[in-house]
Amino acid sequence: MDQTRKMWASAAVVGVIVVAGASVAAAASAGKLDQVARETRAVVEKATPSPTTTDDDIVVSHEVNPDPREVIDYWTDQRLQDAEPMPMPMVSAGDVILTE
């Protein structure tokens, strides 16, 4: 295959990729991705996490670093030297129950 054909083949491949990317962007801006999310029952929550509790599972969530500047101010050199690592959780094979 000569260089001109290779160049045109490469240009065609790049063109297909660009058109595919443009169609994905157009679909996203037209709200088609929300439609796909509804069809696949995908759940996207845009709310801030709040503490919740259920009978089966316990989920606790809160904002960890509301102000990063306060974290930087808190961790002085002395506090970093005195810090102790958190203990690692120990899980044995009998503690885990798999359900479907």
N, C-alpha and C positions, 0 to 999 in steps of 0.2 A: 504494500500500500504506500503510495507516495505521500509526501509531506502535506500537500494541499488537502487530500482526503482525510488524513488524520486530523488536521486542523478543523475541517468542517464537522467531522464526527464529534470532536471535543466540544465545539461550539454548540452543537445540537444537544449534547448531554447537559451542558451548563444551562442552556435555554430551558430545558425541561425542568431542571432543578429550580431555576428562578421562577418559572410559572407556577410550579407546585407551591413554593414558598409564598408567592403572592396570593394564591387561592386560599391557603390556610389563613393568612392575615386577613383577607377579605371575609372569610367565614367567621373568624373571631370577632371582627368589628360588626358584623351583621347579627351577632347573637346566636350563631349556629352552634357554638360550643356549649352554650347553656342548654340548647335543645338536646344535644348529645348527652349532656350530663343528666337531664331528666329521663331520657330513654334508657340509660344504663343505670339509673338509680344512684348515681354518684352524688355524694353529699358534700357540699362546700359551705362551711360556715364562715361568715365574715364578722361575726360578733366577737367581742373580747371574751376570753375564757372566764368562767365563774365557777366557784366551788359547787360541786354536785355530789349527791350520794344516791345510790340505788341499792336494792336488796342483794343483787348478785355481785356487783363490783363497787369498789370505792375509788372515786376519782377526785383528787384534790388538785386544783390548779390556782395559781396566783402569779402575778407578774413578779419575776425574779429580780430584775434590775430596773426599777422605775426611773432611776436617775444614775447613769453610769459615772457621772462626776463624783457622786457620793461614794461609790465603790472605790474609786481611785483614791479619794481622800481617806477612806477608812483603812485601807491596807497599807499601813506604814511599813517601813523596813523591820521594825521591831515586831509588829504583829505577824508579818510573813515568817520571821524566824521562829516565833512561838506557836505558829499554827500546827495543828495535829490533823492528819488525814482522817476522813470518815471511815468507819469500819466497813469492810466489804460484806455484802449479804451472803450468807451460806445457804445453799439450796441443795438438798439431797434428792435422789431420784424418786423417793416415795412421797415427797412433798408436792410434786406436780401431778395434776389430774387433767388429762386432755379430754375435752368434750367436743362434740360436733354440733 
